[in-house]
Amino acid sequence: MRFEVTAPLKMSIEFDNDIRKPLFLLINPVESSAIPDRNDPAVRYYAAGQVYHEGKIELRSNETIYIEEGAIVYGVIESENSDNITIRGRGILNGSTWSREGEMREQRFIRLTNCWNVRIEGITLVDGPCWHLVPVGCANVRIDNLNIITFVGGGDGIDIVGCQDVVVRNCFIRSKDDCVAIKTYNGSEASSRNVRNILITGCVFWNAEWGNAFEIGYETTCEEITNIWLEDTDIIRCEFEGYQSGGTFTIHNGDRALIHDVCYENIRVEDSREKLIDIKVLHAQYSHDEHRGQVRDIYFKDIHVVDGPFPVSIIRGFDGEHMIDNVTVENLTVYGKKISNANEAKMVVELSRNIVFI
């Protein structure tokens, strides 16, 4: 096989239809910011050609972790109540040596709690112990050209928990659970904050076996989740889960939140073996609140199923007081054919109203 690459890209190359032995071609752009000074006391510099066994790395305000291309760092990163923090480079953060026993297996790979002005750029995360990148109660977070590759069960890619003003751009995520999940839960004040202004753009997702490609929920223990955008993204695989809970574009409102103004635009789906659209208000195993929430004002535009199966979709409210309201599907195409109604979309609609195809 021979082909020419003329620009940065994220690609999975698979031979003889063997999806278990892919070759990932992940070409990041040249770093636009100056390389930090390795002698700066505010910089933790991991040099090329070296392997580091760091355990738990604590990141504080105004500090930078720089993993140079060719460096491998074994460990996890945590930061709490920090301002102006950066994790960047072109090297690898590897979690494969972290214990998977007992409580240790719940360790988040990169966990940032109540932080603001966060920049994460360019590195590759491999096989963290659990969820991989988890900002909790954070604001003004920029994630760019991050690669996440994991075969760990329950290994979500990015979990955005109780955050505001987050941009995820140009990332490649191959995870054995949710690629990106937006949620809140009752663990702390930070984790139960309202969520707003989240943009995911220009990414490539491979959701393997468990979970969903792009999920809102199940845990939604806040008052409001709003202004969420997923755009210009390729879903190259959403594998068959077998538990009837997975999907490509999913909103599972398992608690009390009002989820509204969510937009999915200009997205290509190559191989989705679970549901295409799965929007529900429900009581689930992950639910904590006594009362159910609401879902309304959801917009799908220019969604194109270009290959693989034609998956079913489900839109289902909880009861007459917790219906799903106002879902618009504009220019959904399957193998080039425009879908004009729920029947053509293989969509089940229950306890919902104002479901419109245009």
Order of alpha helices (4+ residues) and beta strands (2+ residues): beta-beta-beta-beta-beta-beta-beta-beta-beta-beta-beta-beta-beta-beta-beta-beta-beta-beta-beta-beta-beta-beta-beta-beta-beta-beta-beta-beta-beta-beta-beta
